[in-house]
Amino acid sequence: MVEFAVLYGDGIVVTDPSQVVVFDSEGYLLAATPQSDALTIHCEVLDGQPQCRVYDELRGLVFEPDYSKWTRDRLIEAEGRPPNDAYPEYMDIEYGFTSRHATFREVVFYEAIDVARSPITSTFALLWWIGAWACVLRPAWKWKRNSFRLKPFKVWSVVLGLLGILTFVVMWIMTVVVWLTVEPYSIIFFLFVFVLGALIAAVLTRPKAVVQEA
C-alpha cells in the first residue's frame, strides 16, 4: 500500500514550497515531485486500479508517476508527521515522476475540482471581488446615467467616486501581497473570480430603469 501526500514547508517562511511525496506503509519515500507553491493531488480509478496525478496550478503542469523509477529512500513519515528534517526546503529530492503541460480539458477539470474542494475560500474570493468592483461600478453607473458629464458638478459625488477607485486599488494591492507572500494560487482561478465578480457587481449595482408614464 502506498500513499500520496502534499508535504508542506516548516512554516517559518510564509511562502514555503510544497512537494508531493509517495511513501509506503512504513513511511519510507518512494517518489517525490519537484517543489512548487501550489500542488494538488487528483486520483481516479481506471480499470479497477487507483491512478493519481499531481497538478501544478501555477505552472499548468501535470506530474504522472513513473513507476520504473520508484525506489525506497529515506524515512518521510513517522507517527503521522514528517521528521524534523523532512521538509521540502531541507531536502533536494525529486524522482519517480514525469511532467508535461496540462491539456485544456485537464486545466478546466482540475481547476473546477479545486474550486469545489475549497468552497469557503472560493466564495470569499468571489465576494471579495464583487465588493471591489462594486466600489468602482456604482459611481460609474451614475456617471453613465449622466451621459458621462461632470455637470452638474457635485463635490460629494466626486469624493465618493474617488474613494471607490481608491478602495479598488487597495483591495487589488492586498490581493497581490497575499498571492506573493501567503498563498499563491492559480492564475485561472484568479481570472475566474475576478471576471465573475465584475459581472455580478455590474448586475447588482446597475440602477433600475425608470419607466415614464405617457
C-alpha positions as CSV (number, residue, x, y, z in Angstrom):
1,M,0.0,0.0,0.0
2,V,1.3,3.4,-1.0
3,E,0.1,6.9,-0.1
4,F,0.3,10.2,-1.9
5,A,0.5,13.4,0.3
6,V,1.4,17.0,-0.1
7,L,4.4,17.8,2.0
8,Y,4.4,21.5,3.1
9,G,7.3,23.6,4.4
10,D,8.0,24.2,8.1
11,G,6.0,27.4,8.2
12,I,8.9,29.6,9.2
13,V,8.8,31.4,5.9
14,V,5.4,32.4,4.7
15,T,5.9,31.3,1.1
16,D,7.3,27.8,1.9
17,P,7.4,25.5,-1.1
18,S,5.4,22.3,-1.2
19,Q,6.1,18.9,-2.7
20,V,4.0,15.8,-3.3
21,V,5.6,12.7,-1.9
22,V,4.7,9.0,-2.2
23,F,5.6,6.7,0.7
24,D,4.9,3.1,1.7
25,S,3.1,1.7,4.7
26,E,6.3,2.1,6.8
27,G,6.7,5.7,5.9
28,Y,9.7,5.4,3.5
29,L,9.8,7.7,0.5
30,L,9.2,6.1,-2.9
31,A,8.9,9.1,-5.2
32,A,8.7,12.9,-5.0
33,T,7.7,15.7,-7.4
34,P,9.7,18.9,-7.9
35,Q,8.9,21.6,-5.5
36,S,6.2,24.2,-6.2
37,D,3.9,26.6,-4.3
38,A,0.6,25.2,-5.4
39,L,0.3,21.4,-5.9
40,T,-2.9,19.3,-5.7
41,I,-3.4,15.6,-5.9
42,H,-6.1,14.1,-8.2
43,C,-6.9,10.4,-8.1
44,E,-9.3,8.3,-10.1
45,V,-10.0,4.6,-10.6
46,L,-9.1,3.2,-14.0
47,D,-9.5,-0.4,-14.8
48,G,-10.1,-1.1,-11.2
49,Q,-6.8,0.5,-10.1
50,P,-6.3,3.8,-8.5
51,Q,-4.4,6.3,-10.6
52,C,-3.1,9.5,-9.1
53,R,-1.7,12.6,-10.9
54,V,-0.4,15.9,-9.4
55,Y,-1.4,19.2,-10.8
56,D,0.8,22.3,-10.5
57,E,-1.7,25.2,-10.5
58,L,1.0,27.9,-11.1
59,R,2.8,26.4,-14.0
60,G,0.0,24.4,-15.6
61,L,1.9,21.1,-15.3
62,V,0.8,17.6,-14.7
63,F,3.1,15.2,-12.9
64,E,2.5,11.5,-13.6
65,P,4.0,8.6,-11.7
66,D,6.9,6.8,-13.4
67,Y,6.9,3.5,-11.5
68,S,10.1,2.3,-13.2
69,K,12.0,5.0,-11.2
70,W,10.4,4.4,-7.8
71,T,12.9,3.4,-5.2
72,R,12.8,3.2,-1.4
73,D,14.6,6.1,0.0
74,R,14.7,7.9,3.4
75,L,12.0,7.9,6.1
76,I,9.5,10.6,5.2
77,E,6.6,9.9,7.6
78,A,6.7,8.8,11.2
79,E,3.7,8.7,13.6
80,G,1.6,10.7,11.3
81,R,4.0,13.5,10.6
82,P,7.3,14.1,8.8
83,P,10.6,14.0,10.7
84,N,12.1,17.4,11.6
85,D,14.5,17.3,8.6
86,A,11.9,16.1,6.1
87,Y,10.6,19.3,4.8
88,P,10.8,20.4,1.1
89,E,13.2,23.3,1.8
90,Y,15.6,20.9,3.7
91,M,15.6,18.2,1.0
92,D,16.9,18.1,-2.5
93,I,14.9,15.1,-3.7
94,E,12.8,14.7,-6.8
95,Y,12.4,11.5,-8.7
96,G,9.7,9.0,-9.8
97,F,7.5,11.4,-11.8
98,T,7.4,12.7,-15.4
99,S,6.0,16.1,-16.2
100,R,4.0,17.5,-19.1
101,H,1.8,20.5,-19.8
102,A,-1.8,20.1,-18.9
103,T,-4.3,19.9,-21.7
104,F,-7.1,22.5,-21.9
105,R,-9.6,19.9,-20.7
106,E,-7.4,18.9,-17.8
107,V,-6.9,22.6,-16.8
108,V,-10.7,23.1,-16.7
109,F,-11.3,19.8,-14.9
110,Y,-8.6,20.3,-12.2
111,E,-9.5,23.9,-11.6
112,A,-13.2,23.1,-11.2
113,I,-12.3,20.3,-8.7
114,D,-10.1,22.7,-6.8
115,V,-12.8,25.3,-6.6
116,A,-15.3,22.6,-5.3
117,R,-12.7,21.4,-2.8
118,S,-12.4,24.8,-1.2
119,P,-15.9,26.3,-1.2
120,I,-15.2,28.7,1.7
121,T,-12.1,30.1,0.0
122,S,-13.7,30.3,-3.4
123,T,-16.8,32.0,-2.0
124,F,-14.7,34.5,-0.1
125,A,-12.6,35.3,-3.2
126,L,-15.7,35.8,-5.3
127,L,-17.3,38.1,-2.6
128,W,-14.1,40.0,-2.3
129,W,-14.1,40.9,-6.0
130,I,-17.8,41.6,-6.1
131,G,-17.2,44.2,-3.3
132,A,-14.1,45.6,-5.0
133,W,-15.9,46.0,-8.3
134,A,-19.0,47.4,-6.7
135,C,-16.9,50.3,-5.3
136,V,-16.0,51.3,-8.9
137,L,-19.1,50.4,-10.8
138,R,-21.6,52.1,-8.5
139,P,-20.3,55.6,-9.3
140,A,-19.6,54.6,-12.9
141,W,-23.3,53.7,-13.5
142,K,-24.3,57.1,-12.1
143,W,-21.8,58.8,-14.4
144,K,-23.1,56.8,-17.4
145,R,-26.7,57.8,-16.5
146,N,-25.5,61.4,-16.6
147,S,-24.2,60.8,-20.2
148,F,-20.6,60.8,-18.8
149,R,-20.8,64.5,-18.0
150,L,-19.5,66.1,-14.8
151,K,-22.2,68.7,-14.8
152,P,-23.9,69.4,-12.5
153,F,-20.7,69.2,-10.5
154,K,-21.3,67.7,-7.1
155,V,-18.4,67.5,-4.7
156,W,-19.8,64.7,-2.7
157,S,-20.3,62.5,-5.8
158,V,-16.7,63.1,-6.9
159,V,-15.4,62.2,-3.4
160,L,-17.4,59.0,-3.4
161,G,-16.1,58.1,-6.9
162,L,-12.5,58.7,-5.8
163,L,-13.0,56.7,-2.6
164,G,-14.4,53.9,-4.7
165,I,-11.4,53.9,-7.0
166,L,-9.0,54.1,-4.0
167,T,-10.8,51.1,-2.3
168,F,-10.5,49.1,-5.5
169,V,-6.8,49.8,-5.8
170,V,-6.1,49.0,-2.2
171,M,-8.0,45.7,-2.4
172,W,-6.0,44.9,-5.6
173,I,-2.7,45.5,-3.8
174,M,-3.8,43.4,-0.8
175,T,-4.6,40.6,-3.2
176,V,-1.1,40.8,-4.8
177,V,0.6,40.8,-1.4
178,V,-1.4,37.8,-0.3
179,W,-0.6,36.0,-3.5
180,L,3.1,36.7,-3.3
181,T,3.7,36.1,0.5
182,V,0.9,33.9,1.9
183,E,-0.9,31.7,-0.5
184,P,-0.1,31.6,-4.2
185,Y,-2.9,30.2,-6.3
186,S,-3.8,29.6,-9.9
187,I,-4.0,32.5,-12.4
188,I,-7.0,30.7,-13.9
189,F,-8.8,30.8,-10.6
190,F,-7.9,34.5,-10.2
191,L,-9.3,35.3,-13.6
192,F,-12.5,33.3,-12.9
193,V,-13.3,35.1,-9.6
194,F,-12.1,38.5,-11.0
195,V,-14.3,38.4,-14.1
196,L,-17.3,36.7,-12.5
197,G,-17.1,39.2,-9.6
198,A,-17.2,42.1,-12.1
199,L,-20.2,40.7,-13.9
200,I,-22.2,40.1,-10.7
201,A,-21.2,43.5,-9.3
202,A,-22.3,45.1,-12.6
203,V,-25.8,43.5,-12.3
204,L,-26.1,44.3,-8.6
205,T,-25.1,48.0,-8.8
206,R,-26.9,48.8,-12.1
207,P,-29.6,51.4,-11.4
208,K,-33.1,50.2,-12.1
209,A,-34.7,51.7,-15.2
210,V,-37.2,54.4,-14.5
211,V,-40.4,53.8,-16.5
212,Q,-42.1,57.1,-17.5
213,E,-45.8,57.1,-18.0
214,A,-47.1,58.7,-21.1
